[in-house]
Amino acid sequence: MKTALGALTGSFFSAGQRLDSSRPFGLTSFTNSAEKKLVDIKFIEYDLPNGLHVILSPDKSAPVVAVDVWYHVGSKNEEPNRTGFAHLFEHMMFQGSAHVGKAEHMKYLEQAGGTFNGSTTWDRTNYFETLPSNRLELALWLESDRMLSLDISQENLDNQREVVKEERRWRVDNRPYGTAWEKIFSLSYKIHPYHWPVVGYMQDLNAASVEDVRSFFRKYYAPNNAVLAIAGDFIVDNAKQLVEKYFADIPRGPEIKRPGIVEPPLAGQVRDTVYDDVALPAVYMVFRIPSMTSGDAEPLNLAASILSKGESSRLYQSLVYKKKIAQSVDAFSVDMEDPGVFVINAVVSPGHEPEEVENEIMAQLNNLAREVPGDKELEKVKNQVSSQWVGQLSKALGRVDNLAQFYTLYGNTGETNNYLDKFLSVTKEQVREVTGKYLTPQNSVVVCYLPKNQNKFGE
């Protein structure tokens, strides 16, 4: 999932220097005084009477506008035996509505010179488009029409159900290591709905009725469960008038009760082995961590960067470059609204065993838990992640996506302007502490993927 990561250091701008004032945010240097925020994205936010939260972030630097609608519904909001609905709607939402025919949503945007897509996670679903700034009204009309009157017919359900099933076959069932995410989440969570996959199970998709799908839409695809964010080249008063015109008369939906399930801690390390159509073994080590709004989220993201960001990172240097026991390695936090996971995965080099890779990963984690990282190492990873963060915010879609994210999942749009400061304030000691607290064997799930021909039992 996208998270607000990174920090800007003195290598980008001199102390106190601001970016061009025509841009919607300013970035000051790492060494700047604490009185100034490192990010200052300008935005206006308000609610319509029907509950739709609106965020406007004008920017005259380029003649484009980005529109992003976030619905606060993901796979965790689904019911057992009815999984995959949130992701199904990522496809259903392009099948037409009262005034837009099948596939016309995409046609209108393409003819206007726009780009578009949607995405689904455990916690939310969003739909976004970037267009020339003079086509803002088109985007708002399209988004409002499908929010109000999506065409949920048996024909559309049958067509898109098959599309989603084929996507599952392609991404999960018939891809090397494709079942890894499903496996590690099913082992990491036993009672929380994070334990089923975002794409859902085949049997649940097959069992879904039109009324099941319509009920899901009526409950979650309502203005009071949505955020409409707009960033780019527009006049605020004009945008407000268009939002009022197209969204104000959409009825409010029912109040949403969020899942209150609390997953108990792991009782100890959980292990499993999967024999699959893979050429090389792979190791997945997963650790349970707090939610994205916890104070430990930023230090854990920094630890992930120290471990695996770039060829000079600890895990790459140890496993890939020096010992040559792995062909690739990655580490990252999966930041989620409820407690998430920290994942380390590596593909084992020919002639070596998964145990070697697992032991070396744990050795590197133990090193980071015992001794704080050096000043240069800390500065390096902050610089690396900073460039990624600055790159996101330099584009209208990146800005609007982060504004919508912080409102939806953090409950505070203004945190968009605070996150960089929080990330920069992470200390070496905090990195050491979270590594020792969470990235431990007793708090882990370890899954090894092995080639099928290594299965002695012929399963």
N, C-alpha and C positions, 0 to 999 in steps of 0.2 A: 504494500500500500504505500501512497506518497505521504511523506511526513516532512515537516519543516525542519530541515537539517542544515547545519553548517554555521560558519562564522566568517566574518571578513577581517583580515589582518592588515597590518601596515604595509604589506607588500603590494596592495592594490591602490591605495590613495594615501596622500600625506595627511598628517593629523589635522582634523577640522575641515578638510576639503569636502565639498558637497558635489553630488552629481548634478547634471543640468536641471534647472528648476522646472523645466517643462515636463519632467517625469513625475509619476505619481508617488514616488518614494525617494528618500535620500539614504545614502549609505556613507557612514563615516568610518574612519580607520579604527583598527583594533586598539590603537594606543590613544584614541580620543577620550576625552573626559567622560566620566560616568553620567554627567548631566544630560548628554544627548543620546537619543536612541540610535542604534546602528541601522535600524530599518524604520521608516516612517511612511507607510503606505496610507495615502489619503482615501477615506471612504465615508459614505453616508449609509446608515442602515435604519430601517423602520419596518413596522408590521402593517399589513392590510387588515381590515376587520375580520376577514376569513381566516386569519392566522398565518398567511404566507409571509415569510421573513425575506425582506429585500435588501440587498447590499449593492451599492453603486460606487464604483471607483473610476472616476474620469481621468483620462490621460490623452493629451493632444500630440504625443510624440510620433504616432503612426496612425494612418487612416484606417484602422481596423477596430473591431469590437468583438469581445468574447462574451458569450452567454453560457452560464453553467447552472443547471438545476440539480440540486442534491435532494434526494429523498432519503429520509432517515430510516431506511429499511435495508437489511442485508440478510444473508442466509441464517443468521442467528434468530431472526424473527419468524422463521418458518416453523411449522408444526412437524412433529415426527410423522413419518410416512407421507409427508407432502413436501419433501425437500426439493430444492432447485427452482423454486418459484421466483425468487429475487432475480436470479440470473436469467430465467425464462423471459422476464419482462424486459430485460435489456434488449431482447430480440423483438418481443411483441410490440414495443413502443414505436417501432418503425413500420408497422403494418397498416397504418391508416387510422383516421378518426372521422368525426362527423363531416368535416369540410376538406379533408385531405385523403385522397385515395391511396390504395396499397402501393407502397414504394415511392409515392409522390413526395413524402417528407425529404427523402434523400435527393430526389430529383430537383426539388426547389432549391435546396442548399447548394447543390453542385452547379446549377445554372447561375446562381448568384455569386459564384466564385468562392464558396465557403468550404470549410472542412468540418467534420463532425465525427462523433463517436459516443460510446457509452462505456461504463465500467461498473462492475459489481464486486463488493467485498463481503466479508462477514458482517459488517456494520452499516453499510450504506450502498446506495446505487446512484450514479449520476449520469447526466446526459449533457453534452456540451457541443458548441459550435463556435467557430471563428469566421467572421465575414467582413467584407468591406463595411465601413462604418455607416454608410447610407442604407444598409440593409438590416439595421437593427430591428425594425418593425416586423420584418419577415420572420426573424428568429423568434420573437416574442409571440407572434401569432401561431407559429407551428407548435411551440412548447405549450401554450395555453390550450390549444385545441386538443392535443392528446392528453393533457392533464384532465380536461373536462369530459372528453367523449371518445376514449380509445375504443377502437373496433375489436372487441373480444368475441369473435365468432368461433364456431367449431372449426371452420376451415382454417382460420388463422392460427388457432391453437394447434391443430394437427400439423400444419406446415412447420411452425416454429418449434414444436416439440421434436420433430424429426431433425431439424437443424441443430438443436441443442444436443440431442443424442449423438449426432454425427460429430459434433465438436468434442463431446466427451470421449468418443472413440479415438479421435485424432490426438487430443491433448493428454489423455489419461491412459486409456486402456491399451492403446497400440503404440505408445511412445516409450523408449528406454527411460527407466526411472520415473515414468509418468504417474505412477500411483504413489510416489513418495509423499507428496503433500497430504493425500488422503490418509495414508498410513500413519504419518507422524502426528497428525491432529487427532485421529481416532485413538491413539495411544496416550496423547498428552491430556485429553479431556474425556471424561467418562459421563458426566451428567450435563455439562454446559453444552448448548447447541453449537458451539464452535467445533464439536467433534465430528459433525458431518460436513462433506465437501460443499463448497460454494456452488459447483456445477450440479450438485444433487445426485441422487441415485437413479439408475435406469427404471427400476420398478416403480418408484414414486412418480417419475415423469409419465410413465405409461398409465398410471392410475388416476392422474389429474383429470378432473372434469371441467367443463366450461364454467359451471357455477363455482367450483373451487377457485378458479383463476379470477373470476369476476369479484368474488368476495375478497380475495387478497388485494386486488386493485382498489376497490372501494375503501378498504381499511387504510392502506398505506400510501396510495397515490393521491393524496388530498393536500390542499394548500397548507393546512396547519401542520403537515408533516414534511414540509418542503422548504428549501431555501432557493431563492432566485438571485443569482449574483451576476452582475454586469461590469465589465472592465473594458476600458479603451476610449476611443474618440467619440464622445457623445456629450450633449448638453443635458445637465442634470434635470432641469424642469421638463424638457421634452421626454426624457426617459421615464420620469415619474408618470407623465400623462399616458404614455404607452402601456406601462405596467398596470395602471388603473383601468385602462380601456380593455385590456385583454385578460386580466386575472381577477379583478375585483368581484365579478359576478359568479366565480366558481364556488360552489357550496363548500362549506367547511365539512371535514370528515369527522369520524368518531375520535375521541381522545385515545391516544396510544398508550398501552401499558407495556413498558419495556421488560424484557426478561430479567428477573431478579435472582437468577440461579448463581450460586457461588460455588465454584469448583474447589473441592478440598485439595490441600497440598498433596503432591506425590508422596507415597509412603516409602519410596526408595527408587533406585534406578529401574527403569523398564526397558527390556531389550527384546528385539525381534529380528528375524532374518527372513529376507524375501528372495526367492529364486526367480529370476526374470530373464527376459530376452535382452541381456546386456552383454557387451563385450568385455567390460572391466568392472570389478567390484566398486562399490561406492559406500561411503559412510555418512550417515546423517545423525548429528548429535543435536538434540533439542532441549532447551532449558526453559522452564516456566518463569515468567517475569511479570512485574506489575503492569497495570494499564498505562496507556500513553499519557495520561494526565498526572501520573505519579512523579515525584521528584527524582526518581531513579531513571526515568526514561532517557534523559539527555546523557547522563554518564554511560548508560548502556550503549547508546548509539555511538558515543565516542570510543568506547571499548571495541565495538565492532570494527570501526575504522582503523584503529591501531592494529587489530588482528589481521585484517585482510584487504584493506583498501590500497591497491597498487602493488607493484612488484617489490617495493621496499618494505612491505608490511611483514609482521612477524611470522604469520602462518605461511605466507608465500615463500619467504626467505628460507624457512626451516624445512617445510614439506616438499616444496617444488624445486627450489634452486639448489639448496645445499644437500639434503638427504635424498632428493629425487624419489621419494616414496609416493608422491601424489602428482597427478597431472594437472589438477586444478584444485582450488580451495576457495571458499567464500564464507563470510560470517556477516550476519545482519539481524537486527531486531525486527520482528513483525509487531509493530505498534498497533494496538487495538483498543477499542473503547472499554472492554473488560480486560482482565489480565491476559497478556499475550505470550509469545514465545520468542526466544533467541535461538537462531538456527546457525549451525556450522555444518557445511557439507563439503565433501572432497571425493574426487574420483581417484582411485588407487592406481598407481603405475604398474605396468606388467612386471611380474616377478616378485611383487610385494603383497603383503596380506593386510586386510582391514585393521587387524589388531595393531600393526605398526603405526598406521595413520591415527587411529584412535588414541593410542598411548602418547604420541607426539603432540596431538592437539591438547590433551589434558596436561602435558608437561608445560606447554606454552601458557595455558590458562593458569596453572599454578604459579608460574613465574610472574604473571601480571597481577595475581592476587597477593603475592609476597612483596613485590617491590613496585614502587610507583614508576610510571614511564618517565623518561627524560624530558627536559624542556624542549629540545629540538624535535623529538618525536611527537610531542603534544602539539607543538606549533605546526608541524608538517601536516598532520591530519586535519587540524582546524582549517588550514589553508585549502586543503583538498576539498573538503566538504563545502567550504565557503563558495568556491567557484561554482559548484553545482547549485547551491542555493541562490546565488546571484543570477545565474543563468535562468533559473525558473522565474524569478521575479522580474526579469527584464522583458518577459513576454506577457501579453494581456491574459492569455489562458493560464499561465502559471500563477499570476497574481489572483485571478478570480477563483481558481481552484483552491488555493490556500486560504483565501478569505472564507469561502464556503466551508472548507474543512474545519477551520478553527471554530466557526459558529456551531456547526453540526455536532462535532465530536468532542470539542473542548468546552462548548457552551459560552465562548467569548471570542467574538471576531477580533477584538483588539489584541489578542494573544499573537496574531500574525506579526505585530510590531514588537513583541516582547521575546519571541522565541530565540532570535539570534543572540540577544543579550544573555539569555539563560544558557544557551549552548556555550558561549564564550566564557561564562563564569564557572564552568565545570573545572574542578581542580584535579590534579594528579591523584590526590588521595581519594577523591570520590570515585575515580575510575578503578583504583585498586579495591576499594570497599565493595562496589557492586559486583566486581568479578568474583571476589571471595564469597559474597553472599548468595549469588544466584547461579553462577556458572560452575556448579559442583556436580560430582557423580550422583549424589543422592537426590538431586533435583533435575535429573536428566532422563530423556528417552533416547535410546540408541538403536538405530535401524541400519542393518547392513544389507546391501543389495549384492547378490552373487549371481554369476551366470548359471543358467539352469543345469548345465552339464556338471556343476559341482555339487548338485543335490544327490547325496548318497541314497536318499529314500525314493528317488524318482518321482517326486510330487510334481 
